[in-house]
Amino acid sequence: MSNLIREKCKSLRLAYVADIYEQIPFENPEQYISALLQQELEHREVAKGERLIKKAKFMNEKELEDYRWSEHIRFPPQLDRESLESLYFIDKKENLILTGAPGTGKSHLVTALGRKACRSGYEVRFYRVADLVELLEKSWREGRFQALRNRFNKVDMVILDEMGYVPFSKEGAELLFQLISDWYERSSLVITSNLEFSQWNRIFVDARLTAALVDRVIHHAHILSFTGDSYRVTHALSNHQS
């Protein structure tokens, strides 16, 4: 019987019903069918979220539940923890900029927000900035830059981690500027950086390009400042002392 049910579910493209139909409590036909289909929908949503997480290519599996919030994070007036976790900024195509010293929790937070966004059905992409610029330069040399740009057309949220750790070539900076211009008011851009905006000319060699880029990035942006010492260093020191 179960093989017959499995085949019919396959024909109807019901991916989970054959595995779960025996686990649903039966009170009456309407309740049973409703509960069964609800479970099918919920399983599909979970599977979709996991597929989107895989496509996003996060560097690790950090989650919001594990994040250590502290008083060292300064929120802008129009944003607090609750509204940040609600991800409303993605629908509004607003940007998030997280600045502060290395090790203060910026990358963990943006990864966790990105993974939550995937589970909420958003298309997300995660890049270390140096890796993305290397990819852009390679695609330009091979005549595939336009194809690479097109891959972001339906992306809701782009996370650029570690802006400022490595300076770019002039060509790399210009290619990144083109992408960020593409995303302007079309996607939500999330950036972590160890540099204040006034120091971005260290990584973008052209002062006019830097000014134009910062202008696009900070328009419709929420800026979070991470102060205090590196969590990793503090944690390592406390372990050493104990």
N, C-alpha and C positions, 0 to 999 in steps of 0.2 A: 504493500500500500504506500509506504513512504517513498519508494522510487517513482511511483505513478504521480504522487503529489509533487515530488521534486521536478519531474519533467514538465508538469503543467505550470509550476511556478517559473521554471526556466523560460517557457514559451511566453508567459505573461511578464517576464523580466522582474519578477519579485525575488530579489536576491536573498532574503533572510527568512521568509515565511516558512519554508520547508524545515528550517532548523529550530524555529521557535514556537510553531503552532501547538505543540503538546504542552508547552510551559504556561500558556495563557489560561487563567481560571475562567470557567464557563458559568455564567449566571443565566444568560438568555442569548439568543442568536445575535441580536443587535449589539449587545455589550461585547460579545466575543469578537465579532467581525471588526468592530470599532477599535478594540484593544489590540487586536492582531495587526491591523493596518497602521495603527499608531506606532507600534513597535518596529514595523518595517520602515516607517519614515524616520524614526529616531536612529535606527541602525545606519540608514543611508546618510543621515547628517553627520554621524560620527565618522563614517568611512570617507565622506567628502572632505571633512576637516583634516583627516590624516593624509589624504592625497595632496591637499593644498599645502600642508606643512612640508611634505616631501619636495614639492615643486619649489617652495620658498628657499630651500637650501640654507637653513640656519646652521650655525657653527656648533651649537650645543642644544640641550633640551631644557633650558631654564624656563621655569613657570612662575606666574605671579604668586602662587601659593607659597613659594619658597623665598620670595623677595623680602629682604630686610629693609623696611622703610625706616628712615631716620629723619631727625630734625635738620640734617645737613642738606636736604633737598629743598631749594627755594622755588616755590611755584609762582608763576605770574598771577596777577589779580583775578583773571577770568578763568582760571583752571585750578582744580583741586584733585586729590587722589581719586575720588569717586567718579568725577567726570572724565578723568584720564582713562580709568579702567572701563568706562562705558564705551570707549572707542568712537564717540560721536564725531571727533575731529576727522575721521576718515570720510564719512558721508559729506562733511562740509569741505573736504579737500584742503584742510588746513595742515600746516607743517608742525613738526615737533623738533626742537633743537635742544640737545642735552649737552651742556658744557661743564667741564671740570677736570680735575687731575685724574690720571689713570688709576684704576682700581677702586673708584668710588661708587660703582654699581650701575653705570650708564648702559653698558652693553647687555648686562643681565636684564635690565628693565625693558629695553627695546626689543630684545628677543622674546621675552615673556608676553609683551603686548602684541608682537607679531604672531606668535603662536595662538594667542586668543583670537586674533583677527581671522586667522585661517579657520579656526573652529566655528567662527561666526559667518563663514562663507565668503570672506574677502580673499582676493588674489594678492599675495604678498611676495616680494622678492627681497632677499637679504644679501648684502655684499660688504666685505671689507673694501674700503675705498681704493686702496692700493691695488687690490685684485681686480676691481672693476676697471680702473684706468688701464691696467695691463691688457685686459680683455678688449677694451675699446681700441687701443693702439694696434693690437693684433688684427682685429676685424677691419680696421681702416687699411692696413697694409694689404690685406687679402681681398679687399673690395666687398666686404660683407657688413659694413657699418650701417647702411640703411636697413638691412634685414634685422640687425641687432636692435636698432631703434624700434622697429615694428613689433618686436617681441614684448614691448612694454605697453602697447596700446590699450590693453584691457586690465592692466595691473592697477589695483586700488591703493596700494601702500608700498613704497620703496624705502628700505632701511639701508642707510649708508653708515657703516660703523668705522670709527677710527679716522675721521677726517683730521688731517694735520700731522699724522705720524710720519708720513713720507712725502717729500716735495715731488711735484710732477714736472714732466717736461712741458714745454709750451704746447706741443701738439696734444698731449694727454689732457692738459687743463682745458684746452679749447673743445675737445671732444666731450669731456664731462659737462662743460658749460652747455653744449648743445642738448645733451640729454636732460639736464635739469630744466632748461628752457622748455623742452617738450612736456615735461611733467607739470609745469607751472599751471595751477588752477585746473589740472586734469587728474592728478593723483595726489595722495598725501605723502609728503616726503619727511622721513625721520632721520635725523643726523646726530651722531655722537661725535664730540670733538674735545680734545684737550686744550684747544686754543680759543681765546676770545675772538670775536669777529675782526677786531682791529689787527689781529696777528695773522689773518688768513692770507695776507700777501706773501707770507713766508712760503706757502705751498703753491699758490697761483702766481706765477712769475710776472704776469702782466697786471699792473695796478688798475687799469680800466676794466679789464676782465673780472678782477676780484670784486670791484665795486658793483658791477652789473650782476654778478652771481649772488653776492650778499643781498642785494636789493630784492632779487627774486625769492631767495630763500626766506628772508625775514618777513616778507609781505604775507599776511595770513598765517603767522607763525606763533606758537607758544614756546617760550624759551625757559627751560628749567636749568637752574644753576646748582651744581653739585659741589659743595664746599667740604672742608674737613680732610682728614688723612685717608690714604688708600686703605680700603677695608682689607685687601689681601695682605698688605704690609703689617697692619695692626694685628690681624688674625695670626700671622706667622710669628710676630714678636710675642704675643700673649701665649702661644703654644710653646715657644722657646723658653719663656720665663717660667712657665708652669712645669 
